[in-house]
Amino acid sequence: MLSACSAPLLDFGSRPPSTEGTIAGSVSEADVSLPVMNRRVIVTDVRSAAKYQVTTALNGGYTVQLPKGTYRIELALESGESYLTRPSDTRVNKGDLELHRDFVITGTQQPYGR
């Protein structure tokens, strides 16, 4: 006769918030129209103040998956830089893909190798 075995309970710790939508964009330098890579993009939930950070890729692009909410998107500027254009606050719902949340900056001293 076989005895019934109960599987052990596994605890994998706290779960991350469910990802419901995506924000994507790019960062470029206005004077030379080159992508700005390796730059920190900070996405903040305007209600809870939860922060999410990503780094731009070689092509200046970034993508961040987020739970439902409204987000302020900022770029970590370096000394002497300023925004020429920047995305407005963005609402994300389940299944949303919010593209073209782009930054154009001025005053970049070295657009290569960032």
C-alpha positions as a Markdown table, in Angstrom:
| # | Residue | x | y | z |
|---|---|---|---|---|
| 1 | Met | 0.0 | 0.0 | 0.0 |
| 2 | Leu | 1.3 | 3.5 | -0.9 |
| 3 | Ser | 1.2 | 6.2 | 1.6 |
| 4 | Ala | 0.2 | 9.7 | 0.6 |
| 5 | Cys | 3.0 | 12.2 | 0.5 |
| 6 | Ser | 2.5 | 15.9 | 0.9 |
| 7 | Ala | 4.7 | 18.2 | -1.0 |
| 8 | Pro | 6.7 | 20.7 | 1.1 |
| 9 | Leu | 5.7 | 24.3 | 1.0 |
| 10 | Leu | 8.3 | 26.5 | -0.6 |
| 11 | Asp | 8.6 | 30.2 | 0.2 |
| 12 | Phe | 10.3 | 32.2 | -2.5 |
| 13 | Gly | 10.1 | 35.5 | -0.6 |
| 14 | Ser | 8.0 | 38.6 | -1.5 |
| 15 | Arg | 6.8 | 38.8 | -5.0 |
| 16 | Pro | 7.4 | 41.8 | -7.2 |
| 17 | Pro | 4.4 | 43.9 | -8.2 |
| 18 | Ser | 2.6 | 42.5 | -11.2 |
| 19 | Thr | 3.8 | 44.0 | -14.4 |
| 20 | Glu | 1.0 | 45.3 | -16.4 |
| 21 | Gly | 2.4 | 47.7 | -19.0 |
| 22 | Thr | 5.5 | 49.0 | -20.7 |
| 23 | Ile | 7.0 | 52.4 | -21.2 |
| 24 | Ala | 9.7 | 52.8 | -23.9 |
| 25 | Gly | 11.6 | 55.6 | -25.4 |
| 26 | Ser | 15.0 | 56.9 | -26.4 |
| 27 | Val | 17.6 | 59.6 | -25.4 |
| 28 | Ser | 19.4 | 61.6 | -28.0 |
| 29 | Glu | 21.7 | 64.6 | -28.2 |
| 30 | Ala | 20.1 | 67.6 | -30.1 |
| 31 | Asp | 23.3 | 69.1 | -31.5 |
| 32 | Val | 24.5 | 66.0 | -33.2 |
| 33 | Ser | 21.4 | 63.7 | -33.3 |
| 34 | Leu | 23.3 | 60.9 | -31.7 |
| 35 | Pro | 21.9 | 58.4 | -29.2 |
| 36 | Val | 23.0 | 58.8 | -25.6 |
| 37 | Met | 23.9 | 55.4 | -24.2 |
| 38 | Asn | 24.5 | 54.2 | -20.6 |
| 39 | Arg | 22.3 | 56.9 | -19.0 |
| 40 | Arg | 20.0 | 56.4 | -16.1 |
| 41 | Val | 16.2 | 56.8 | -16.7 |
| 42 | Ile | 14.2 | 57.2 | -13.5 |
| 43 | Val | 10.5 | 56.4 | -13.6 |
| 44 | Thr | 8.5 | 57.4 | -10.5 |
| 45 | Asp | 4.9 | 56.4 | -9.7 |
| 46 | Val | 3.3 | 59.8 | -9.0 |
| 47 | Arg | 0.9 | 58.3 | -6.4 |
| 48 | Ser | 3.1 | 56.0 | -4.4 |
| 49 | Ala | 6.5 | 57.5 | -5.2 |
| 50 | Ala | 7.8 | 54.0 | -6.0 |
| 51 | Lys | 10.9 | 54.4 | -8.3 |
| 52 | Tyr | 12.1 | 52.2 | -11.1 |
| 53 | Gln | 15.4 | 52.7 | -12.9 |
| 54 | Val | 16.8 | 51.5 | -16.2 |
| 55 | Thr | 19.9 | 52.4 | -18.2 |
| 56 | Thr | 19.8 | 53.4 | -21.9 |
| 57 | Ala | 21.2 | 50.9 | -24.4 |
| 58 | Leu | 23.8 | 51.5 | -27.2 |
| 59 | Asn | 21.1 | 52.9 | -29.4 |
| 60 | Gly | 19.9 | 55.3 | -26.6 |
| 61 | Gly | 16.8 | 53.3 | -26.1 |
| 62 | Tyr | 15.2 | 52.2 | -22.8 |
| 63 | Thr | 12.3 | 50.0 | -21.8 |
| 64 | Val | 10.7 | 49.5 | -18.4 |
| 65 | Gln | 7.8 | 47.2 | -17.4 |
| 66 | Leu | 5.5 | 48.6 | -14.7 |
| 67 | Pro | 2.4 | 48.0 | -12.7 |
| 68 | Lys | -0.7 | 50.0 | -13.5 |
| 69 | Gly | -0.3 | 53.7 | -12.6 |
| 70 | Thr | 0.8 | 57.2 | -13.7 |
| 71 | Tyr | 4.5 | 57.8 | -14.0 |
| 72 | Arg | 6.9 | 60.7 | -14.2 |
| 73 | Ile | 9.9 | 59.9 | -16.4 |
| 74 | Glu | 13.2 | 61.7 | -15.8 |
| 75 | Leu | 16.7 | 61.4 | -17.1 |
| 76 | Ala | 19.8 | 61.7 | -14.8 |
| 77 | Leu | 21.3 | 64.9 | -16.4 |
| 78 | Glu | 25.0 | 65.6 | -16.2 |
| 79 | Ser | 26.6 | 69.0 | -15.5 |
| 80 | Gly | 25.7 | 71.5 | -18.2 |
| 81 | Glu | 22.9 | 69.5 | -19.7 |
| 82 | Ser | 19.3 | 70.4 | -20.0 |
| 83 | Tyr | 16.2 | 69.0 | -21.6 |
| 84 | Leu | 15.2 | 70.2 | -25.0 |
| 85 | Thr | 12.2 | 67.8 | -25.0 |
| 86 | Arg | 11.1 | 65.3 | -22.4 |
| 87 | Pro | 8.0 | 63.0 | -22.0 |
| 88 | Ser | 5.0 | 64.2 | -20.0 |
| 89 | Asp | 3.6 | 62.1 | -17.2 |
| 90 | Thr | 2.4 | 58.8 | -18.6 |
| 91 | Arg | -0.6 | 56.6 | -17.6 |
| 92 | Val | 0.0 | 52.8 | -17.8 |
| 93 | Asn | -2.8 | 50.3 | -17.8 |
| 94 | Lys | -2.8 | 46.5 | -18.2 |
| 95 | Gly | -1.4 | 45.5 | -21.6 |
| 96 | Asp | -0.4 | 49.1 | -22.5 |
| 97 | Leu | 2.8 | 49.7 | -24.6 |
| 98 | Glu | 3.6 | 53.4 | -24.3 |
| 99 | Leu | 6.2 | 54.1 | -27.0 |
| 100 | His | 8.1 | 57.3 | -27.9 |
| 101 | Arg | 8.6 | 58.6 | -24.4 |
| 102 | Asp | 11.7 | 60.3 | -25.8 |
| 103 | Phe | 14.3 | 62.7 | -24.4 |
| 104 | Val | 16.3 | 65.2 | -26.4 |
| 105 | Ile | 19.0 | 66.9 | -24.4 |
| 106 | Thr | 21.5 | 69.7 | -25.0 |
| 107 | Gly | 24.9 | 70.5 | -23.6 |
| 108 | Thr | 26.3 | 67.0 | -23.8 |
| 109 | Gln | 30.0 | 67.3 | -24.0 |
| 110 | Gln | 30.8 | 63.7 | -25.2 |
| 111 | Pro | 27.9 | 61.9 | -26.9 |
| 112 | Tyr | 30.1 | 58.9 | -27.6 |
| 113 | Gly | 30.9 | 56.4 | -24.9 |
| 114 | Arg | 28.2 | 57.3 | -22.4 |
